[in-house]
Amino acid sequence: MGVVVKLLCLRLLPAMVSLLLLAYIADHVSVAYRIPGGRQPFGSVQVRKVFAIRLKDRKTEYVFQPPEAQPCVNSLFPQLGLEPCWYKKRHSTQEMDY
């Protein structure tokens, strides 16, 4: 049983890594060359920052900032130093501890 699992891992692992690398490269090419045509590669998402300030009496004070637009990329993976828009939309509140 151990030999079969080992052999399966030795064949499946490189195939999975290759498939993931191919998906990342295709995603990058689609952003860089705007494939398919007419698709906007960049977008923006309204993100709200929340500062969590710990007080001396072990309580936490929250300071809410007004929402601000942050740039993102319409892709599956992070590209060109930007997070994907689908991820930003799901994490539209950023909490920062002080």
Backbone bond lengths (Angstrom), bond angles and torsions (degrees), N, CA, C in turn:
res aa  C-N    CA-C-N  psi(-1)  N-CA   C-N-CA  omega(-1)  CA-C   N-CA-C  phi
1 M - - - 1.451 - - 1.521 111.05 -
2 G 1.338 118.59 -40.31 1.450 122.51 -178.90 1.518 112.65 -64.94
3 V 1.329 117.47 -34.69 1.456 122.03 -179.71 1.522 110.19 -68.28
4 V 1.332 117.09 -38.77 1.458 121.47 -179.64 1.531 110.25 -66.30
5 V 1.321 116.88 -43.06 1.461 121.07 179.62 1.528 109.92 -65.59
6 K 1.307 117.45 -42.08 1.462 122.24 179.31 1.525 110.72 -62.75
7 L 1.317 116.75 -44.85 1.458 121.57 179.54 1.534 110.66 -65.16
8 L 1.315 116.09 -40.18 1.460 120.62 178.72 1.523 110.87 -64.38
9 C 1.327 117.14 -41.37 1.468 121.15 178.55 1.522 111.29 -67.14
10 L 1.302 117.96 -38.35 1.459 120.98 179.98 1.527 112.04 -67.77
11 R 1.305 117.85 -26.50 1.462 120.76 178.62 1.528 111.79 -93.99
12 L 1.304 116.95 -35.88 1.460 120.23 -175.44 1.518 112.89 -80.35
13 L 1.305 118.51 -37.32 1.461 121.50 -177.19 1.525 112.68 -60.87
14 P 1.337 120.11 -49.54 1.467 118.96 177.48 1.534 112.67 -62.46
15 A 1.316 117.33 -35.06 1.465 120.37 178.50 1.529 110.87 -66.11
16 M 1.313 117.76 -41.08 1.465 121.38 179.64 1.529 111.11 -67.69
17 V 1.329 116.90 -41.44 1.469 120.65 178.38 1.522 110.23 -65.08
18 S 1.321 116.98 -41.58 1.466 120.89 178.14 1.525 111.47 -63.32
19 L 1.309 117.27 -41.35 1.462 121.79 179.06 1.527 110.98 -64.77
20 L 1.314 117.34 -41.47 1.464 121.43 178.31 1.531 110.87 -66.22
21 L 1.313 117.44 -41.57 1.459 121.42 177.79 1.528 111.26 -64.87
22 L 1.311 117.51 -40.58 1.459 121.97 177.38 1.535 110.99 -63.78
23 A 1.321 117.40 -39.87 1.472 121.18 177.90 1.524 110.56 -64.96
24 Y 1.329 117.76 -40.80 1.463 121.27 179.21 1.531 110.94 -65.03
25 I 1.332 116.93 -43.30 1.468 120.74 179.94 1.530 110.36 -65.23
26 A 1.319 117.52 -43.02 1.467 120.76 178.56 1.527 110.30 -63.53
27 D 1.315 117.77 -37.83 1.458 122.02 178.03 1.529 110.27 -65.08
28 H 1.317 116.94 -42.30 1.467 120.92 178.93 1.527 111.53 -65.09
29 V 1.307 117.29 -42.74 1.460 121.41 179.06 1.529 110.37 -63.64
30 S 1.335 117.21 -39.50 1.464 119.83 -179.65 1.527 111.66 -66.31
31 V 1.330 117.95 -31.70 1.466 121.00 177.46 1.530 109.95 -77.75
32 A 1.309 116.90 -45.01 1.462 120.63 -175.28 1.529 112.44 -67.28
33 Y 1.325 117.85 -37.25 1.461 121.34 -176.13 1.529 113.37 -108.61
34 R 1.333 116.81 11.71 1.475 123.51 177.57 1.525 112.18 52.25
35 I 1.312 114.48 52.70 1.469 120.89 177.52 1.516 106.74 -100.28
36 P 1.272 124.29 130.43 1.453 128.96 -5.14 1.526 110.98 -72.89
37 G 1.311 115.74 157.39 1.461 121.51 -176.97 1.525 111.99 -60.74
38 G 1.316 115.75 142.24 1.454 120.70 179.44 1.517 113.98 90.12
39 R 1.319 118.22 -10.41 1.465 121.27 -179.95 1.521 108.71 -85.37
40 Q 1.309 116.30 131.78 1.458 121.06 176.45 1.531 109.08 -78.94
41 P 1.334 118.74 121.60 1.460 119.78 -178.66 1.533 113.26 -75.37
42 F 1.325 117.40 -21.30 1.459 120.14 -177.28 1.524 110.33 -119.90
43 G 1.311 115.02 154.82 1.452 121.89 177.48 1.513 109.07 -148.13
44 S 1.316 116.05 -170.27 1.461 120.04 175.48 1.523 108.50 -145.72
45 V 1.315 115.27 151.62 1.462 122.83 -178.18 1.522 107.82 -131.87
46 Q 1.324 116.47 138.94 1.460 121.59 176.52 1.534 108.29 -76.06
47 V 1.325 116.40 119.06 1.459 122.16 -178.11 1.522 108.65 -119.16
48 R 1.321 115.98 134.05 1.456 121.76 179.78 1.524 108.92 -108.04
49 K 1.329 116.48 127.68 1.464 121.22 178.60 1.520 109.17 -96.05
50 V 1.328 115.22 137.90 1.461 122.47 178.16 1.527 107.19 -125.15
51 F 1.319 116.23 122.90 1.456 120.84 177.98 1.526 108.31 -97.47
52 A 1.324 116.86 122.05 1.462 122.39 177.28 1.526 107.29 -100.29
53 I 1.324 116.01 110.24 1.464 121.50 -176.68 1.519 108.45 -106.66
54 R 1.316 115.83 118.91 1.478 120.39 179.68 1.533 108.88 -82.30
55 L 1.313 114.86 128.93 1.454 121.24 -179.45 1.523 110.16 -96.36
56 K 1.333 116.00 169.29 1.466 120.60 -176.81 1.521 112.56 -66.39
57 D 1.310 117.87 -30.04 1.463 120.61 -178.01 1.533 112.31 -87.64
58 R 1.331 116.22 25.60 1.460 124.94 176.72 1.528 113.50 63.26
59 K 1.292 116.73 23.26 1.460 121.23 173.95 1.520 108.05 -103.56
60 T 1.297 115.27 164.67 1.460 120.61 -179.54 1.517 109.25 -122.20
61 E 1.314 115.16 129.82 1.462 121.16 176.47 1.527 107.51 -104.29
62 Y 1.327 115.68 134.07 1.461 121.09 -179.61 1.522 109.70 -107.36
63 V 1.324 115.53 130.37 1.460 121.83 177.41 1.533 106.70 -117.04
64 F 1.343 115.46 118.73 1.464 121.16 -177.07 1.520 109.86 -97.78
65 Q 1.306 115.95 130.91 1.456 122.35 176.18 1.535 108.56 -96.31
66 P 1.321 117.64 152.65 1.470 118.23 176.13 1.535 110.49 -65.68
67 P 1.318 116.85 150.59 1.474 119.41 -179.76 1.523 111.25 -61.90
68 E 1.317 115.31 144.59 1.464 120.99 177.42 1.524 108.57 -133.80
69 A 1.304 115.50 148.70 1.467 121.16 -179.52 1.526 109.48 -78.60
70 Q 1.317 115.88 129.37 1.456 121.16 176.14 1.523 108.69 -120.17
71 P 1.328 117.22 138.64 1.468 119.78 -178.26 1.528 111.29 -71.61
72 C 1.318 114.96 150.31 1.464 121.58 176.84 1.525 108.01 -148.71
73 V 1.313 116.11 171.89 1.462 121.44 -178.08 1.528 108.44 -118.52
74 N 1.333 116.02 135.75 1.462 121.37 179.08 1.528 109.01 -83.07
75 S 1.325 115.05 82.54 1.456 120.88 -179.47 1.520 109.18 -151.82
76 L 1.309 115.38 175.20 1.456 120.90 -179.94 1.527 111.54 -81.52
77 F 1.329 116.76 -37.51 1.457 123.05 -177.74 1.526 109.99 -113.67
78 P 1.341 118.79 161.01 1.470 120.05 172.61 1.524 109.99 -62.05
79 Q 1.323 116.14 134.14 1.461 121.14 -178.94 1.521 108.93 -137.59
80 L 1.319 116.10 144.85 1.463 123.46 173.67 1.531 112.28 55.70
81 G 1.304 117.76 32.95 1.462 122.32 177.62 1.520 114.72 79.05
82 L 1.316 118.27 9.68 1.463 122.01 -179.65 1.526 110.15 -117.20
83 E 1.333 114.98 149.29 1.456 119.85 176.50 1.523 109.36 -80.47
84 P 1.331 117.61 154.57 1.462 119.64 177.29 1.534 110.92 -67.07
85 C 1.329 115.85 148.33 1.472 120.48 -178.92 1.527 111.46 -64.86
86 W 1.346 118.21 -35.16 1.458 119.73 -179.85 1.525 110.26 -63.37
87 Y 1.315 117.77 -33.35 1.462 121.31 178.88 1.527 110.73 -74.46
88 K 1.327 116.44 -42.50 1.470 120.70 -179.90 1.525 111.09 -62.78
89 K 1.340 117.11 -38.69 1.460 120.25 -179.82 1.520 111.30 -64.39
90 R 1.307 116.88 -35.48 1.472 120.61 179.78 1.527 112.41 -78.97
91 H 1.324 116.93 -20.74 1.465 122.17 179.57 1.524 109.20 -122.06
92 S 1.329 116.16 58.37 1.462 120.55 -174.33 1.526 113.25 -82.67
93 T 1.318 117.79 -2.57 1.468 121.30 174.37 1.520 108.06 -117.61
94 Q 1.341 115.87 123.29 1.458 120.87 179.06 1.516 108.67 -108.74
95 E 1.313 117.40 120.27 1.460 121.40 179.20 1.519 108.95 -101.15
96 M 1.335 115.40 130.28 1.452 121.07 -179.91 1.525 108.70 -120.93
97 D 1.308 115.97 127.32 1.464 121.84 -179.11 1.522 110.27 -89.01
98 Y 1.333 115.27 135.57 1.471 121.95 175.34 1.494 109.35 -128.17
